[in-house]
Amino acid sequence: MADDVITLENVKIERDGGVTFIILNRPEKRNAMSPQLHMDMCDALDWAEMDDQTRVVIITGAGGNFCAGQDLKLYFRGTEDDPKLRVKARRAAHEWRWNRLSSFPKATIAMVHGYCFGGGFTPVIACDFAIAADNAVFGLSEVNWGVIPGGLVAWAVTNVLGYRDAIYYSVTGDQFTGKEAGAMKFVNKSVPLEKLREETMILARKLEAKSPAAVKYTKEALRSVRGLSKEQALDYLDAKHDALKLNDPEKGREKALKQFLDEKTFKPGLGEFKR
Ligand code: ACO
Protein backbone atom coordinates (compact mmCIF):
# COMPACT_ATOMS: atom_id res chain seq x y z
CA MET A 1 0.00 0.00 0.00
CA ALA A 2 1.27 3.49 -0.78
CA ASP A 3 2.66 5.45 2.17
CA ASP A 4 0.13 8.22 1.81
CA VAL A 5 -2.89 6.00 2.52
CA ILE A 6 -4.37 6.99 5.89
CA THR A 7 -4.86 4.46 8.69
CA LEU A 8 -8.24 4.32 10.42
CA GLU A 9 -9.73 2.30 13.26
CA ASN A 10 -12.91 0.92 11.66
CA VAL A 11 -12.24 1.47 7.97
CA LYS A 12 -9.63 0.00 5.66
CA ILE A 13 -8.36 1.57 2.47
CA GLU A 14 -6.85 -0.46 -0.36
CA ARG A 15 -5.68 0.59 -3.76
CA ASP A 16 -5.62 -1.02 -7.17
CA GLY A 17 -4.20 1.60 -9.54
CA GLY A 18 -6.68 4.46 -9.73
CA VAL A 19 -9.35 2.39 -8.02
CA THR A 20 -9.61 2.83 -4.25
CA PHE A 21 -11.50 0.40 -2.05
CA ILE A 22 -12.97 1.94 1.10
CA ILE A 23 -13.88 -0.99 3.29
CA LEU A 24 -16.14 -0.98 6.35
CA ASN A 25 -13.94 -2.95 8.67
CA ARG A 26 -15.73 -4.47 11.66
CA PRO A 27 -16.14 -7.97 10.25
CA GLU A 28 -16.75 -9.59 13.65
CA LYS A 29 -19.81 -7.30 14.00
CA ARG A 30 -20.87 -7.79 10.37
CA ASN A 31 -19.66 -4.21 9.77
CA ALA A 32 -22.40 -2.69 11.89
CA MET A 33 -21.85 1.07 11.90
CA SER A 34 -20.48 2.42 15.17
CA PRO A 35 -19.97 6.15 15.80
CA GLN A 36 -16.24 5.61 15.16
CA LEU A 37 -16.93 3.90 11.84
CA HIS A 38 -19.03 6.87 10.72
CA MET A 39 -16.27 9.30 11.63
CA ASP A 40 -13.70 7.11 9.90
CA MET A 41 -15.81 6.98 6.75
CA CYS A 42 -15.95 10.79 6.66
CA ASP A 43 -12.15 10.87 6.92
CA ALA A 44 -11.72 8.13 4.30
CA LEU A 45 -13.95 9.90 1.78
CA ASP A 46 -12.24 13.22 2.45
CA TRP A 47 -8.92 11.56 1.82
CA ALA A 48 -10.06 9.81 -1.37
CA GLU A 49 -11.55 13.02 -2.73
CA MET A 50 -8.22 14.82 -2.38
CA ASP A 51 -6.07 11.87 -3.43
CA ASP A 52 -4.78 12.46 -6.96
CA GLN A 53 -4.34 8.77 -7.69
CA THR A 54 -7.96 7.88 -6.85
CA ARG A 55 -10.30 8.01 -9.83
CA VAL A 56 -12.95 5.56 -8.72
CA VAL A 57 -14.07 4.60 -5.21
CA ILE A 58 -15.53 1.22 -4.36
CA ILE A 59 -17.38 0.99 -1.05
CA THR A 60 -17.61 -2.49 0.41
CA GLY A 61 -17.41 -4.44 3.67
CA ALA A 62 -14.76 -6.74 5.14
CA GLY A 63 -15.29 -10.40 5.97
CA GLY A 64 -17.91 -11.29 3.37
CA ASN A 65 -20.65 -8.86 4.46
CA PHE A 66 -21.48 -5.33 3.39
CA CYS A 67 -23.07 -3.87 6.52
CA ALA A 68 -25.47 -4.96 9.29
CA GLY A 69 -26.89 -1.44 9.62
CA GLN A 70 -26.40 0.86 12.55
CA ASP A 71 -24.65 -0.69 15.53
CA LEU A 72 -27.59 -1.13 17.89
CA LYS A 73 -25.27 -1.26 20.87
CA LEU A 74 -22.79 1.51 20.14
CA TYR A 75 -24.78 3.86 17.92
CA PHE A 76 -28.17 3.67 19.70
CA ARG A 77 -27.85 2.38 23.27
CA GLY A 78 -24.28 3.63 23.63
CA THR A 79 -25.20 7.24 22.90
CA GLU A 80 -28.44 7.37 24.91
CA ASP A 81 -26.74 9.05 27.86
CA ASP A 82 -24.22 10.98 25.82
CA PRO A 83 -26.10 13.61 23.80
CA LYS A 84 -22.88 15.14 22.49
CA LEU A 85 -21.67 11.82 21.08
CA ARG A 86 -25.17 11.20 19.67
CA VAL A 87 -25.10 14.50 17.77
CA LYS A 88 -21.57 13.85 16.52
CA ALA A 89 -22.39 10.28 15.44
CA ARG A 90 -25.65 11.29 13.77
CA ARG A 91 -23.97 14.09 11.88
CA ALA A 92 -21.13 11.86 10.70
CA ALA A 93 -23.56 9.05 9.78
CA HIS A 94 -25.59 11.34 7.58
CA GLU A 95 -22.58 13.14 6.23
CA TRP A 96 -20.73 10.21 4.68
CA ARG A 97 -23.66 7.98 3.79
CA TRP A 98 -25.51 10.66 1.88
CA ASN A 99 -23.93 14.12 1.65
CA ARG A 100 -20.39 13.12 0.78
CA LEU A 101 -21.20 10.06 -1.31
CA SER A 102 -24.01 11.58 -3.31
CA SER A 103 -21.91 14.60 -4.23
CA PHE A 104 -18.59 12.80 -4.51
CA PRO A 105 -16.67 14.21 -7.47
CA LYS A 106 -15.34 10.84 -8.63
CA ALA A 107 -17.26 7.74 -9.69
CA THR A 108 -18.46 5.54 -6.81
CA ILE A 109 -19.54 1.91 -6.78
CA ALA A 110 -21.11 -0.06 -3.93
CA MET A 111 -19.93 -3.68 -4.06
CA VAL A 112 -22.37 -5.66 -1.93
CA HIS A 113 -21.88 -9.15 -0.61
CA GLY A 114 -23.41 -10.94 2.37
CA TYR A 115 -25.73 -8.93 4.57
CA CYS A 116 -26.90 -5.38 3.96
CA PHE A 117 -29.47 -4.11 6.46
CA GLY A 118 -31.26 -0.89 7.38
CA GLY A 119 -28.87 2.04 7.52
CA GLY A 120 -26.53 0.11 5.19
CA PHE A 121 -28.97 0.85 2.34
CA THR A 122 -28.17 4.57 2.30
CA PRO A 123 -24.59 4.32 1.01
CA VAL A 124 -25.63 1.70 -1.57
CA ILE A 125 -28.19 4.16 -2.93
CA ALA A 126 -25.91 7.20 -2.67
CA CYS A 127 -23.20 5.54 -4.76
CA ASP A 128 -23.47 6.07 -8.50
CA PHE A 129 -23.45 2.34 -9.19
CA ALA A 130 -24.12 -0.80 -7.21
CA ILE A 131 -23.20 -4.38 -7.98
CA ALA A 132 -24.32 -7.20 -5.71
CA ALA A 133 -23.54 -10.86 -5.35
CA ASP A 134 -26.54 -12.96 -6.41
CA ASN A 135 -26.76 -14.36 -2.89
CA ALA A 136 -26.36 -11.05 -1.02
CA VAL A 137 -29.15 -10.50 1.53
CA PHE A 138 -30.81 -7.08 1.73
CA GLY A 139 -33.31 -6.20 4.42
CA LEU A 140 -35.11 -3.12 5.70
CA SER A 141 -35.19 -4.70 9.13
CA GLU A 142 -36.16 -1.57 11.07
CA VAL A 143 -39.79 -2.68 11.38
CA ASN A 144 -38.57 -5.95 12.93
CA TRP A 145 -37.32 -4.11 15.97
CA GLY A 146 -40.05 -1.53 16.17
CA VAL A 147 -38.63 1.51 14.41
CA ILE A 148 -38.96 3.18 11.01
CA PRO A 149 -36.34 3.31 8.24
CA GLY A 150 -35.14 6.70 9.46
CA GLY A 151 -31.94 8.69 8.91
CA LEU A 152 -32.96 9.16 5.23
CA VAL A 153 -33.33 5.42 4.51
CA ALA A 154 -37.06 5.64 3.64
CA TRP A 155 -36.44 8.66 1.44
CA ALA A 156 -33.46 7.09 -0.30
CA VAL A 157 -35.29 3.82 -0.89
CA THR A 158 -38.17 5.54 -2.62
CA ASN A 159 -35.65 7.19 -4.95
CA VAL A 160 -34.55 3.88 -6.41
CA LEU A 161 -37.33 1.35 -5.79
CA GLY A 162 -40.82 1.45 -7.20
CA TYR A 163 -43.31 2.47 -4.53
CA ARG A 164 -44.89 -0.99 -4.23
CA ASP A 165 -41.52 -2.64 -3.62
CA ALA A 166 -40.40 0.14 -1.27
CA ILE A 167 -43.45 -0.15 0.94
CA TYR A 168 -43.51 -3.95 0.77
CA TYR A 169 -39.97 -4.40 1.99
CA SER A 170 -40.14 -1.54 4.50
CA VAL A 171 -43.33 -2.72 6.15
CA THR A 172 -42.77 -6.50 6.05
CA GLY A 173 -39.04 -6.39 6.82
CA ASP A 174 -38.70 -9.32 4.39
CA GLN A 175 -35.26 -9.88 2.96
CA PHE A 176 -34.47 -9.87 -0.75
CA THR A 177 -31.49 -11.35 -2.52
CA GLY A 178 -28.88 -9.67 -4.69
CA LYS A 179 -30.51 -11.32 -7.67
CA GLU A 180 -33.90 -9.85 -6.73
CA ALA A 181 -32.19 -6.49 -6.11
CA GLY A 182 -30.86 -6.66 -9.68
CA ALA A 183 -34.31 -7.47 -11.08
CA MET A 184 -35.82 -4.50 -9.15
CA LYS A 185 -32.94 -2.27 -10.31
CA PHE A 186 -32.05 -1.54 -6.72
CA VAL A 187 -28.55 -2.41 -7.93
CA ASN A 188 -27.27 -2.18 -11.50
CA LYS A 189 -26.79 -5.91 -11.62
CA SER A 190 -26.04 -9.00 -9.61
CA VAL A 191 -23.41 -11.58 -10.38
CA PRO A 192 -22.28 -14.86 -8.82
CA LEU A 193 -20.33 -14.17 -5.63
CA GLU A 194 -17.09 -15.56 -7.06
CA LYS A 195 -17.30 -13.02 -9.90
CA LEU A 196 -18.26 -10.02 -7.76
CA ARG A 197 -14.85 -8.40 -7.49
CA GLU A 198 -13.93 -9.13 -11.11
CA GLU A 199 -17.19 -7.68 -12.45
CA THR A 200 -16.95 -4.65 -10.19
CA MET A 201 -13.39 -4.05 -11.37
CA ILE A 202 -14.49 -4.24 -15.03
CA LEU A 203 -16.88 -1.36 -14.36
CA ALA A 204 -14.27 0.48 -12.27
CA ARG A 205 -11.64 0.22 -15.00
CA LYS A 206 -14.15 1.49 -17.55
CA LEU A 207 -14.84 4.53 -15.35
CA GLU A 208 -11.16 5.03 -14.60
CA ALA A 209 -10.45 5.45 -18.31
CA LYS A 210 -12.97 8.28 -18.76
CA SER A 211 -12.19 11.98 -18.49
CA PRO A 212 -12.39 12.79 -14.74
CA ALA A 213 -13.93 16.20 -15.44
CA ALA A 214 -16.58 14.74 -17.76
CA VAL A 215 -17.43 12.09 -15.14
CA LYS A 216 -17.72 14.71 -12.39
CA TYR A 217 -19.87 17.11 -14.41
CA THR A 218 -22.07 14.35 -15.81
CA LYS A 219 -22.77 13.02 -12.32
CA GLU A 220 -23.58 16.50 -11.04
CA ALA A 221 -25.83 17.18 -14.00
CA LEU A 222 -27.83 13.96 -13.63
CA ARG A 223 -28.32 14.44 -9.91
CA SER A 224 -29.31 18.10 -10.19
CA VAL A 225 -31.77 18.00 -13.06
CA ARG A 226 -34.08 15.51 -11.36
CA GLY A 227 -35.62 18.23 -9.21
CA LEU A 228 -35.80 20.91 -11.90
CA SER A 229 -38.47 21.99 -14.36
CA LYS A 230 -37.68 21.55 -18.06
CA GLU A 231 -36.90 25.27 -18.40
CA GLN A 232 -34.61 25.27 -15.36
CA ALA A 233 -32.93 22.08 -16.57
CA LEU A 234 -32.22 23.52 -19.99
CA ASP A 235 -30.71 26.65 -18.50
CA TYR A 236 -28.73 24.73 -15.88
CA LEU A 237 -27.39 22.20 -18.39
CA ASP A 238 -26.31 24.94 -20.81
CA ALA A 239 -24.39 26.61 -18.00
CA LYS A 240 -22.95 23.29 -16.84
CA HIS A 241 -21.87 22.43 -20.37
CA ASP A 242 -20.02 25.75 -20.66
CA ALA A 243 -18.52 25.37 -17.20
CA LEU A 244 -17.02 22.00 -18.12
CA LYS A 245 -15.59 23.42 -21.34
CA LEU A 246 -13.88 26.17 -19.36
CA ASN A 247 -12.79 24.18 -16.33
CA ASP A 248 -11.60 20.86 -17.74
CA PRO A 249 -7.83 20.87 -17.05
CA GLU A 250 -7.33 18.20 -19.75
CA LYS A 251 -9.30 20.15 -22.37
CA GLY A 252 -10.91 16.82 -23.25
CA ARG A 253 -13.52 18.21 -25.60
CA GLU A 254 -10.91 19.89 -27.82
CA LYS A 255 -8.72 16.79 -27.86
CA ALA A 256 -11.67 14.57 -28.69
CA LEU A 257 -12.92 16.83 -31.49
CA LYS A 258 -9.42 16.88 -33.02
CA GLN A 259 -9.08 13.10 -32.81
CA PHE A 260 -12.50 12.54 -34.40
CA LEU A 261 -12.70 15.35 -36.97
CA ASP A 262 -9.09 16.01 -38.00
CA GLU A 263 -7.03 12.93 -37.19
CA LYS A 264 -9.86 10.43 -37.62
CA THR A 265 -8.28 8.26 -34.94
CA PHE A 266 -11.32 7.81 -32.70
CA LYS A 267 -15.08 7.38 -32.85
CA PRO A 268 -16.96 8.90 -29.88
CA GLY A 269 -19.85 6.52 -30.40
CA LEU A 270 -17.63 3.54 -29.71
CA GLY A 271 -15.42 4.54 -26.80
CA GLU A 272 -13.47 7.31 -25.10
CA PHE A 273 -10.92 9.61 -26.71
CA LYS A 274 -7.18 9.21 -26.08
CA ARG A 275 -6.36 11.32 -23.03
N1 ACO B 1 -25.65 -3.86 15.83
C1 ACO B 1 -24.84 -4.31 16.81
N2 ACO B 1 -24.22 -5.53 16.76
C2 ACO B 1 -24.44 -6.27 15.68
C3 ACO B 1 -25.28 -5.86 14.63
C4 ACO B 1 -25.89 -4.58 14.73
N3 ACO B 1 -26.66 -4.07 13.75
N4 ACO B 1 -25.32 -6.82 13.71
C5 ACO B 1 -24.54 -7.82 14.16
N5 ACO B 1 -24.02 -7.49 15.35
C6 ACO B 1 -23.10 -8.26 16.20
C7 ACO B 1 -23.84 -9.35 16.97
O1 ACO B 1 -24.41 -8.81 18.14
C8 ACO B 1 -22.69 -10.29 17.24
O2 ACO B 1 -21.91 -9.77 18.28
P1 ACO B 1 -21.27 -10.77 19.40
O3 ACO B 1 -20.36 -11.68 18.63
O4 ACO B 1 -20.54 -9.85 20.31
O5 ACO B 1 -22.44 -11.48 20.01
C9 ACO B 1 -21.87 -10.22 15.96
O6 ACO B 1 -22.19 -8.97 15.37
C10 ACO B 1 -22.18 -11.28 14.97
O7 ACO B 1 -23.58 -11.27 14.76
P2 ACO B 1 -24.45 -12.61 14.70
O8 ACO B 1 -25.87 -12.21 14.87
O9 ACO B 1 -23.91 -13.63 15.62
O10 ACO B 1 -24.13 -13.05 13.20
P3 ACO B 1 -25.01 -13.84 12.15
O11 ACO B 1 -24.12 -13.99 10.95
O12 ACO B 1 -25.61 -15.06 12.74
O13 ACO B 1 -26.23 -12.87 11.78
C11 ACO B 1 -27.16 -10.75 11.08
C12 ACO B 1 -25.94 -11.68 11.09
C13 ACO B 1 -28.33 -11.42 10.34
C14 ACO B 1 -26.71 -9.49 10.36
C15 ACO B 1 -27.60 -10.45 12.54
O14 ACO B 1 -26.45 -10.12 13.30
C16 ACO B 1 -28.58 -9.31 12.63
O15 ACO B 1 -29.76 -9.49 12.45
N6 ACO B 1 -28.07 -8.07 12.87
C17 ACO B 1 -28.90 -6.90 12.97
C18 ACO B 1 -29.30 -6.40 11.58
C19 ACO B 1 -30.18 -5.19 11.70
O16 ACO B 1 -31.39 -5.32 11.77
N7 ACO B 1 -29.56 -4.02 11.76
C20 ACO B 1 -30.21 -2.79 12.10
C21 ACO B 1 -30.86 -2.23 10.88
S1 ACO B 1 -31.83 -0.80 11.28
C22 ACO B 1 -30.75 0.49 11.25
O17 ACO B 1 -29.69 0.38 10.70
C23 ACO B 1 -31.21 1.81 11.82
Residues whose N, C-alpha, C, O or C-beta is under 5 A from the ligand:
A	BS01	ACO	E28 K29 R30 A32 A68 G69 Q70 D71 L72 K73 Y115 F117 G118 G119 G120 S141 E142
